[in-house]
Amino acid sequence: MNSTWPKDVVDFQYFLSSAGFVCELQEEWATFGNKTLKYSDAGVGVRIVSDRGLWFVEVADVVDQPNEWYDAGVLRDLLVGPGEDILPLFEQIQVIKENLPTIMNRFGPIESEDTRIRLNLLRKERAKRRFPDVEAM
């Protein structure tokens, strides 16, 4: 685990490893300082991305839709209730840490389809809030 990553991310890596997740990807690019980490278990993927200094913590259903990532804010809206649309890195990590068993169940075989439908609706609602003059796709 590389020390060029923020302490919150390094601690999160240890948390994910202790929860049985395996690191599948760790990349850093000199251009813009972009970074990507990807951890997964048999059903859930967790990705931490720094894109031009903006941090995102995202989760995917690696079984049915491995390329469809849901950010911590929309997951929080689903699991806990509505809040700020944009969360600092520490809060994004906390959402995942505090709700990991529930997230794993929600992306499990029984609830995954309903979870994806609800998350996509929450994303559309957020887009309407943030960009009211833009027609939702």
N, C-alpha and C positions, 0 to 999 in steps of 0.2 A: 504494500500500500504506500503510495507515493506521497511524500511530504509537500509536493507542490500543490496539492489539493487543500482546500480549506479544512480546518479541523472538524467542522460539522460533517463534512463529506467523509472524511477518514473514519470518524466515529460511526457514521451510518454504514460504511462498508463493514466494519466489525459487527454491527448489529445484524445486517443482512446475512453475513457468513454464519453467525451463531444461530440464525433462524433457519439454516439449511440451504440458503441461496448460494449459487456458484457464480463467480465472476466470469462472464463470457467475453467481455470486451473492456479494454481500457486504452483510450487513445487521447493523445494531446497533439494539437497542431500549433506551430509557432505563429501562424497567421491569426491575428485577432485573439490569440490565447484560448481558442476553443478547446473544449474537453468533452469526452463522453465516457461514461461508465455504464455497463449493463450487467445486471445480475438476474438470475432466474432460478426457479425451482421447476417442478414438473408442470405447473399450471399458470404461474404468474411471473411476469418479467417486471423488473424495476430498472428504470433508466434515469441517470443523473446527467444533465447536459448543461454546459456553459457555452452559450452562443454570444460572442462579443460582449462578455461580461454579465449577461443575464442568465440566471440559473433556473433550471426547470427540473422538477422531479416528477416522473411519469410512470404509469403502470399500464401493462398490457396483458390481455388474455393470450398467453403464448400457444395455447392449443388451437383455438378457433380463429383468432384474429391477431397474429403476432406482430403485425405492422400497424395496428391501431392503438395509439398511445393516449392515455387519459391523464391530464395533469392533476396535481394534488388539490388544486382549488375546486375543480369540478367533482373530484372524489369526496372532498370534505362536504360539498353541498349535498351529495347523495347520502352520505353516511351520518353526518352530524347536523346538517342544516345550513342554510345560506350564510354567507359571510363575504368578506372582501374578495374581489375577483383576482387580485394580484397579491401573492404572498411572498414574503422574504424567504430565502433559502431555508433558514432554521425552521420556520413554520411549515413549509412544504414537507420537510423531513419528519417533523412531529406528526403531521397528519398520517403519514404512512406508518411510522413506528407505532403510534397509538391505536391504529385501526388495522394492522396487518392481518390478524386472524379473520376479521370480518371481510377484508378485501379478498383474501384467499377463498373464503366461502362464496362471496359474491361472484367471483370469476370461476367457480367450480361448475361442474356439469349441470347441476340443478338450477342455478340462478344466473348463469352467464348470459343467456339471451336477454332476459329481463333487465339485467344490469347494463348491458350495452345500449339497449333502447333508452333507458332512463338517463344514462350518461350523455347520450347524443342529444336528447331533449334539453338537458341542462346546459350543454354547450351552446345550443341554438338560443336559449333564453339569455345566456350571458352575452352572446354576440349581439343580440337585439338591444340589450342594455348599454353595451359599450359603443355600439355603432348604430344608433337608431335610424339614421338616414340611409343605411345600406340594406338592400333587400337580402334576406337570408337565403342561402343556397339550399 
